[in-house]
Amino acid sequence: MLTLEQFKNARNVLQSVLRPTPLLHSPYLSKTCGNNVYLKPENMQVTGAYKIRGAYFKISTLTPEEKERGLVTASAGNHAQGVAYAAQAAGVAATVVMPATTPLVKVNNTKDYGAEVILHGEVFDDAAGLAAQLAEERGLTYVHPFNDLTLATGQGTIAYEIFQDLPDVEVILVPIGGGGLAAGVATLAKLLNPNVEVIGVEPVGAASMKASLEAGHVVTLPAATTIADGVAVKTPGDLVFPFVQKNVDRVLALEDTELVEAFLDIMERHKMVVENAGLLTVAALRHLDCRGKNVVSVLSGGNMDVITMASLVQHGLICRGRIFTFSVQLPDRPGSLLAVAQILAANNGNVIKLEHNQFVNINRQSGVELRVTLEAFGHDHKEQILSALRTQGFRAVETDTGDYYT
């Protein structure tokens, strides 16, 4: 069982290790969803994610014999860093199996903490299979990333801090992958105040917990496909499942596209980098059916590589109409390009990229293709620019903007 006494013990063990992550009030997100929104920035935690809580507490409870054998775990990244950090602090050897698709920043950070890293498979479940095999073959102590009640106890200490900063919290949003974080936070939250509503959030492409709750037992998805690699789990933990079942009030499943919007909101409004799994609780704010309540979104981590960041920024700006590309056919004569440029300037369109191709066809009356990528203020401004071009006789057609960085 997950008891109040166990949570207190975990809090005491972790006090000297954790970095303070006080709640941040978000006026912007509060306005957009009609509630009083606070962010729990675990992306600022030691190792860049909440996972240090469970990993460090779990390792602190191991016997000398278990530590002596060395540790092994599987992880999509954040648990890996937590185990590596805690193992290094305890002077214990650690081997970590990570999916081959794990962002490079998570792989390198895990190595920097002294762990041996093995890349295997496409998703967490593939890596977990090899980690279990290594534990048996080498006699290593397996530290599961989520299906462990001691680990979940450490993760749950987040709830203590939420109540300390916001005693009258009414709704807590928490990401769900395998269920360890949700089980810990929800159980302690209900112990502290049974009236608190705890909502789990998963991506549609890896909604294994939602499917399990609907079935009444743990189920395995055929695949876990999502940009939120930290929660790409096909099978939730059977040990933590009963605690999620009892204490999580409901689970939302969101499309990956919503994480792109959430990324821009957090980066532009709060100047923070939050990985896709952690953005689930931000995207979920727009789906709440309550108003005027004190809501806490747990930002589970911030370990995102710069390539992923660049992609999210690009797609986010396109989705919001702040970057767009149009093409137009021009007569092949001096002044045609200038005429288009004047219209763009008059309508405050900022040119990012321009391609002027004279060899599209042999008809000199419409033989030049002009392809322009612009920065705009949003969809309304974009439509204003396109309308101005069409009014002046140019057949401007919006085209794909996916390659505007190249």
N, C-alpha and C positions, 0 to 999 in steps of 0.2 A: 504493500500500500504506500501511497504518497501521503505522508502525514505532516502536520504543521511542525512537529519536532524535527523531522528530517529536513524540511525547508530551512528552518532556523539554523541547523547545523551547517548546511550548505552555504548559507549567507555568511556565517562566521568564518568558514574556511576561505571563502572567496574575497573577503573584505580587503585583504592586502594585495590582491592580484588585479582586481577589476579597475578599469578607468571609469570615472563618473560619467554617466550619459543622461544628464537631467533633461526633463521634458521641455520641448520647444513649442510654444504656441504659434500656430500658423493662421494669421488673419486672412490670407488669401484662400487657403483650403477651407477655412471656416465659412467664408462667404459663399464659396461655390457649392457647398453641400448643406448649408443651413444649420450646422452644429458647431460647437466649440471644439476645434480640432487641435490636438497636441501630438507631437511626434516624439517617439522614443528612439533616439539616434544610436542604435547599436552598431551602425556603420563606423562610429567613432571609437568603438571598443578596442581593447587589446586584440591584435590579429585582424582587426577590421570587421568583426562579426560577433554575434552573441555566443557562438559555439565554444568559445574559451571557457564559458561558465560550466557547461556540462562535462567537457573534456577534463578540465583541471580538477573538478570535484570528483569525477569518477576515478581518475588516476590516484588521487589522494586516499582513496578507500582501498586500493589494491594491497594485497599482502606483499611482504618482501620477496616471497617466492614468485609471485605473479610478475612482479617488476623485473626480477632477475632473468626471467625467460625472454624478456623483450616484448614490445607491443606491436600489434598490427591492426590496421583499420582500413576501411574503404570510405571514400568521400568524394563528393563533387567539388570539394575545395575548402570550404570554411571549417568543417570539422577536422579536415586534414591539418590545417594550420593550428587549430586549437590543440590537437593531440601532440603535434610536433613541438609546440611551444611548451606545453605542460610536461612532456617527456624530457625535454632538454632541461627544464627547471628541476626535475626530479632525478636527473642523471641516468635516464633510462633510454635504451635504444628503441627507435620506432621505425616501422616500415609502413608506408601508406600507398595503397592502390587507388589510383584516380582514373576516371574515364579519359580516353584519349582526346576527347573534346573539351576537356577542362581548360578554361582561360589560362594563358601563360602566366599571368600575375599570380594566380593561386598556386600554380606548380612551383614557380621560383620562390615564392614566400615560404612554402612548405620545406623546400630544400634548404633555404637559409636558416630555418630553425633546427637543422641538423638531421632531418628524417631522410630515409631512403625512399625515393619515389619510384613507383612502377606505374606506367600508363597502360591501361587495358580496357578494351570495350568501348561502347558508344555512350552508355548511360550508367548511372550508379549501380543498378542491379548487376550489370556485367562485372564491374569492379568488385562488388561485394562477394561474388562467387569465387573469384581468385583469392581474395583476402581470407575467406573461410578455408580455402584449400591450403594456403600458406600457414595459417594458424595450426592446422592439423599436421602438415608435413614438417614444420620447423619447431613445433611446440610453443608457438608464440601466444601471448595473451591477447585475445580479440577484444577491441574496444568498439562496440557498435556505435554508429553515428546517431541513431535515434531510438532503436528498439531496446531500451535499457532504462529501468526506473530510476537508478542512481543518476544516470546522465540527465534524465528528464527533471529530476529534482534540482540539479544545478541550473538548467535552463529556466526553470520556474521562478528563480530568484528575481527575474525581471519584474514580476508582479509586485514584490515588496517595494521596489523602487518607484513603480508607477503610483502605488497608493501613498507612498511617502511624499511625492511631489504633487499628487492630485487626489486627496482623500475621497472626494466625491465623484470619482470617475464612474461613468455609467455604461460605457461600451468600450471594449478592447478588441482591436483587430489584429490578428496574428497570422503570419504566413504558415501554410502547412505543406510539408513535403512528406516525410515519413511519419510525422506526428509527435516527435519528442518535445519540440518547443511548445506546440499547442497543448499537449497533455500537461506539461509542467506549469505553464502560465495559467491555463484555465482552471486547473485543480487548486492552485494556491489562491487565485483570484476568488474562487467560490468559497474557499475557507475563510478568506478575509471579509468577503461580502457576498452572500448568496444571491443578491439581487443584481450583481453586475452581469451584463450580457457579454459573452465572449463569442466572437465570430471568426471563424477560420476562412482563409482565402487561398484558393489554388488556381493554377492555370487550367483552362479547358483541356489542353493537350496532355495533362498529367494529373487529372482529377481523381486520383486513386482513393483518397480518403472519402470524398463525396460519394463515390460509387460504393465503397465499403459500408458507409453509414446507411445508405439506401438499401443495401442488401442485408444489413444486420450482422455482417461478418466480414473479415478481411478478404478482399478480392485482389486479383492481379490483373492489371491492364495489359493488353497485347503490346503496347508501346507507350513511351513517354516522350512526347514531342513538344517542346516549348523553348522559348528563348530564356526562360527563367531556370537556368541550369541547376541552381541551388535547391530546387524542389522537384526536379525531374525524377520522380520515384514511381516505379510501377506497382510496388507492393508496400503498403504501410506496415508499421510494426505491430505485431499481434499482442505484444506485452503492453504497449501504450494505448492501443486501440480502445480498451474499455474505459480509460480515463477521458479520452476524447469523446467517446460515445456519451458519457455521463455529464461532462462539464462544458463541452463546446455546444453552444446553443444552436448554431447552424453554420453551414459552410457555403461560401460563394465560389463559383467557378467563373473566371474572367478570361476573355480573349487576350492573346499576346499584344494585339494592337493597342490595347488600353495602357500597357506598360510604357509604350513609347511616349504617350501624352504625359504620363506620370513622371517620367524621367525629366522631361523639360520643365515641368512644374517645380520639381524639387531642386533642379540645378539652377534655374533662373530665379526662383523666389527665395530659396534658402541656401544657395551656394554650396550644396553638398552633392557628392557622388554616392548614389545608392544603386546597388546591383538589382537586376530584374526581379529576383525573388523577393527582395525587400520592398520593391515598388508595388507589390500586389495589394498591400494594405492601403496604399495611397489611392490606387485606382478604384478600390472598393468603396471609397468614401462617397462616390457619386451614385452608388447603388443602395445606400442606406435609406430606409423608409421612415426614419425618425427625424425630428427637428428639435433644435435647442438643447441637445444633450452634450455632456462632456465625453468626447471620444478620443481615444488614444490609438494611434497607428504605430505598430512596432516595425521599425525599419531594421530588418534582421542583419543586413550586412552591406558593405560597400566595396567589395573586392571585384572590381570590373576592369578589364584590360582596355587600353586606349582605342584599340580597333573597334571593339564593341561600342564604346562611347561615341566614336565618330559616326558609326552607322546609326545609332539611336538619334543623335543630333540631326543627321541628314534626313532620316525618315520623319522625325518629329516636325521639322520645319516644313517639309513637303505637306504633311497632313494638315498643318495649320495654315497653309497658303502663304507662308512666309518665304518660300522658295518655289519657283515654278519655271518651266521652260515652254516657249512657244516657237513655232516655225512659221515662216511666211515666204511666199514666192514673190520675187521682185524682178522688174525689168532690168536687163543688163545694160545700165547706163549710169553715168556719173550723177550723184545726188540722191540716188534711191536709198542708200544706207543712211544718209544724213536725215532724210525725211522721217525714217523710223526712229532714229536717235532723238530727234526733236520732240516727237510725241512721247517717248519714254521720259525724257527730261521734264517735259511739261507736267507729267503725271507722277513725278517723284519715284520712278522706277530705277533701282540701282542695279546696274549690269554687273553680273558675276562672271559670266562667260559668254563669248560670242563666236559663232562659226559662220563664215561667209563662203559658200561653195558655188563657184561659177560653172561647174561642169555637171549639173544635175540633168539638164537636157539641152537640146540644140535650139530651142525656141527662145530667142533673145528677149521676147516680150515678158517671159516669165521663167527665164533661164537661170536665175540665181536663187538658191535656197539660203535664207537667213535663219539661223537657229540661235536663240538668245535665252540665257538663263538669268533670271532676275531675282532680286530680293524685294519683297513687298511687306506691307504691314499686316497682311491677313487676307482672307478670301474676298472680302469686299473690295480691298484695294486691288487685288489681282484682277477681279472682274472689271473694275474701272479702267485699268490699263488695256485689257483685251478689247473692251468696248470702244475705247478711244481709237485704237488701231483700226478696228472694223469700220468705225464711222468715217475714217479718212480713206477708206477704200482698200485697206489691206486685209486679206483673208487670213487672219492670225489663228492658228490652231494650237491648242495646248498639247504638249507631248510629254513623254516620260522624262522625269528629272533624275532618274537613278544614277546617271553617270556624271553629275555636274561637278564632282570633285576631281574627275580624271582629266 
